[in-house]
Amino acid sequence: MTDYEFTGETDWKEVTASEGGIPEPVIADGIQESDRNWDLSKNHREILTSMIMASVNRNQGDACLMGAGPCNDIELNPLIEHFNRVVLVDLDVASVERGMSRQGVLPDERQVQILGVDLAGVKDQLDVYAMYPTPELMEQLNQIAEQHTPNLETGKFSVVASVCMLSQLMFKVYQCLPERNEDFGRLMFNIRKRHIELMLDCLCPGGVGLLITDFISSESLPEILTTHHLKQVVQKGIAEKNFFYGMNPQTIHQTFREDSVSEQLETLEVTSPWRWPTTRRVYACLAFKFQKKS
Ligand SMILES: C[S@@+](CC[C@H](N)C(=O)[O-])C[C@H]1O[C@@H](n2cnc3c(N)ncnc32)[C@H](O)[C@@H]1O
C-alpha cells in the first residue's frame, strides 16, 4: 500500500488541518509557552533520549539528530556524555541554539555541532507551487524530492535519529498543494522515501536509525488523552484512516520495503506508541528502528 492508493478515492479520510489534526509547526507564543512545552515534553524526552542512547554502547561513535529544533525531545547532556559527537541538524539554527542554551550546553561545546541544512529541499519550490501550480513545477518538485542531497557527512554516524520532523515535511506539502490527488500522494511518498534514504546515507555500516514520529493528535482522536490502552486506540484510529496526511504508520512501514531502502537494511522494528503532550494537543508517537547492513 502506498499513498497512491488513497489518492482520488472517495474514502480518503485522513485528517485535515480544518479538523485540527495536522501538526502546526511548533511556534511557541512566548517564553511561557516554550517553557511549558519543555516541561510537558519530559516523559517524551526521556523516551527518546533513552532510545537513542540504548542504540549503541557508550563511546561507540557519533549521533546525528535530524529536526532537533528546540530540543524539547532530547536531553543533550546525557547524549554528549554517551557519544563522541552529537550533530544537531535543522533548518532553524536559532531554535537549536535556544534549545542548547536552555539545557546549559554552550555553542562552542566541542562535542556538539549544529548543522543548518534543508533536509527535503522542496520548501521554496512548494511556496511557488502554492501560487502557480503547473504540471512542470510538480515534475520538478518530484525530481528534487527524489534526489535532494544536502550537505551531510555520509557513512559516519553510529546513530541517526529523525526526531518528530517527518510530519512537518508532510505538513508543508499539505499547505502548498491545493488538492488531495495523485500528485499529493506521490510527492509525500518521494519526500518520505528520500528522508529514510538520507538517514541511511549518514549511518556507518551496522549503524542504527530511529525514525521517531508523531502521526496523530488528540484533536481528531481525543481518546488519546485518557486511554489506558493507547496501542489499541491508535490501531483503531489507523484502521479508520485517522492520522495526519502522509503519516499512516503502515504506509511509512511500506516505504521501508522500497528497494533503495530495503536492500540496505539488516533489521527493522516498530515500537509501541506513546504520548507527547504539548500546550496545544497531545500527539501519539512511535519509532521505526532499523539497522544498516554491515
Ligand atoms: C516539530 S519540530 C521537531 C520536534 C523538536 N525536535 C522538538 O524538540 O520539539 C520539527 C523541526 O523540523 C525542522 N524542519 C522542518 N522542515 C525541515 C527541513 N526541510 N529541513 C530541516 N529541518 C526541518 C523545523 O525547523 C523544526 O525544528
The ligand as an SDF file (V2000), in Angstrom:
LIG
                    3D

 27 29  0  0  0  0  0  0  0  0999 V2000
    8.1990   19.7340   15.4020 C   0  0  0  0  0  0  0  0  0  0  0  0
    9.8700   20.0870   15.3220 S   0  0  0  0  0  0  0  0  0  0  0  0
   10.5500   18.5650   15.8730 C   0  0  0  0  0  0  0  0  0  0  0  0
   10.4840   18.4600   17.3560 C   0  0  0  0  0  0  0  0  0  0  0  0
   11.7060   19.0340   18.0240 C   0  0  0  0  0  0  0  0  0  0  0  0
   12.7790   18.0790   17.9560 N   0  0  0  0  0  0  0  0  0  0  0  0
   11.4040   19.4060   19.4580 C   0  0  0  0  0  0  0  0  0  0  0  0
   12.2280   19.1090   20.3000 O   0  0  0  0  0  0  0  0  0  0  0  0
   10.3540   19.9920   19.7150 O   0  0  0  0  0  0  0  0  0  0  0  0
   10.2520   19.9770   13.6190 C   0  0  0  0  0  0  0  0  0  0  0  0
   11.6010   20.5350   13.2920 C   0  0  0  0  0  0  0  0  0  0  0  0
   11.8740   20.1910   11.9420 O   0  0  0  0  0  0  0  0  0  0  0  0
   12.5440   21.2880   11.3610 C   0  0  0  0  0  0  0  0  0  0  0  0
   12.3700   21.1910    9.9170 N   0  0  0  0  0  0  0  0  0  0  0  0
   11.2210   21.3260    9.2080 C   0  0  0  0  0  0  0  0  0  0  0  0
   11.4630   21.1720    7.8980 N   0  0  0  0  0  0  0  0  0  0  0  0
   12.7940   20.9530    7.7740 C   0  0  0  0  0  0  0  0  0  0  0  0
   13.6470   20.7380    6.6640 C   0  0  0  0  0  0  0  0  0  0  0  0
   13.1860   20.7350    5.4280 N   0  0  0  0  0  0  0  0  0  0  0  0
   14.9630   20.5310    6.8970 N   0  0  0  0  0  0  0  0  0  0  0  0
   15.4560   20.5640    8.1540 C   0  0  0  0  0  0  0  0  0  0  0  0
   14.6810   20.7630    9.2500 N   0  0  0  0  0  0  0  0  0  0  0  0
   13.3770   20.9620    9.0600 C   0  0  0  0  0  0  0  0  0  0  0  0
   11.8800   22.5120   11.9660 C   0  0  0  0  0  0  0  0  0  0  0  0
   12.7100   23.6470   11.8720 O   0  0  0  0  0  0  0  0  0  0  0  0
   11.6390   22.0510   13.3980 C   0  0  0  0  0  0  0  0  0  0  0  0
   12.6690   22.4350   14.2520 O   0  0  0  0  0  0  0  0  0  0  0  0
  1  2  1  0
  2  3  1  0
  2 10  1  0
  3  4  1  0
  4  5  1  0
  5  6  1  0
  5  7  1  0
  7  8  2  0
  7  9  1  0
 10 11  1  0
 11 12  1  0
 11 26  1  0
 12 13  1  0
 13 14  1  0
 13 24  1  0
 14 15  1  0
 14 23  1  0
 15 16  2  0
 16 17  1  0
 17 18  1  0
 17 23  2  0
 18 19  1  0
 18 20  2  0
 20 21  1  0
 21 22  2  0
 22 23  1  0
 24 25  1  0
 24 26  1  0
 26 27  1  0
M  CHG  2   2   1   9  -1
M  END
$$$$
